[in-house]
Amino acid sequence: MRSFLSVCLVVIFGSVLGGCDLIAPQNKQYVLRGYVMGTSYMVKAIDAKDKIDKESLYNDIKASLDEATQTFSNWEEDSEVSVFNASPSTRLRPISMSFSHVLSEAMRIHTLSDGHFDITLAPLIDLWGFGPNDDERLPTALDITEALKQVGQARFLEHQVAKLDQPATLRKRKGTVSVNFSAIAKGYGADLIARRLLRHGIENFLIEIGGDLLARGVNERGKAWRVGIEKPDPEGRSVHLVVPVSNLGMATSGDYRNFVKKDGKRLSHILDPGTGRPVEHDLTSVTILAESAMRADGLATALLVMGEEQGKALAEREKIAAYFIRRTPDGYVTSSSTAFDRLMEEK
């Protein structure tokens, strides 16, 4: 699964390419940049109405980011997820609507992917050196077996959505189990901001958090936003494919930016919940376009863990717009789902 430091999609403004940077703000545009949940964010609103109060808009965007951080950040000790993780209690406890909403989507993707997407991977993340553990040794088979005893969101999490007279609730069936929303929370943060912008009457915008995007309407040239899928090259940054995006969320998950070396072996940070080990297949990047940034975020990770054959089969069955880049000795090989091809034709 991914950390909050994610693969970066490349936003293309006219002929200017900029990793996750911005060109200078122009007339009728609001551009806001900053940092949240351990990564960067950018909001660009086009043709915003003159009557909109800039301070009010900024405060609303900040409120969305604060809500996402206070709910899902594993780095904040008093966040809702950190408090839940720290408690050894196995009793039902009320959770916020935001927590419940994202958890429901995580459960949906977990089921769709036959468990390849899992938010209880913290023991494996730490074991393989993607958490606070900086042990340079490879884990033993026994280490992995013990860590897997704490992994499995379907086994260890019991979630009830809110009813008319009852709040949403969650309990863990084992007190030591913890959850990590890093593979889905950034997308949800983008969705939250989008709702705030729409309330202000802004209908043309692009939101990016840690490489995950939500685009609505058109860019400053009156056309669909153009987003570049990055070439999966750990040595540099370049655009592999340009995708027109409008009224969709978009996310890429890849194994080429975040990895560790143990005993001289390069290990991907993409972990398989079934084996407890980093994935070893040759699929290096998956890009998803979906109706929300949250869904695109989670599905990108799920399909990358699954590998190209299983991931593409899921994409075809569920009509998911997916683009795959596979690493081979002769270079990169790409493939895409029918839904992705149709989106490219429509734009």
ABEGO torsion letter per residue (X at the ends): XBBABBBBBBBBBEABBBGABBBBBBBGBBBBBEBBGGBBBBBBBBGBBAABBAAAAAAAAAAAAAAAAAAABAABAABAAAAAAABABABBBBBBAAAAAAAAAAAAAAAAAGGABBAAAAAAAAAAGABABABABBBBAAAAAAAAAABGAAAABBBBBBBAABBBBBBBABAABBBBAAAAAAAAAAAAAAAAAAAAGBABBBBBBGGBBBBBEBBAAGBBBBBBBBBBBAABBBBABBBBBBGBBBBBBBAAABBBBBGGBBBBABBBAAAGBBBABABABBBBBBABAAAAAAAAAAAAAAEAAAAAAAAAAAGBBBBBBBBBAAEBBBBBBAAAAAAAAAX
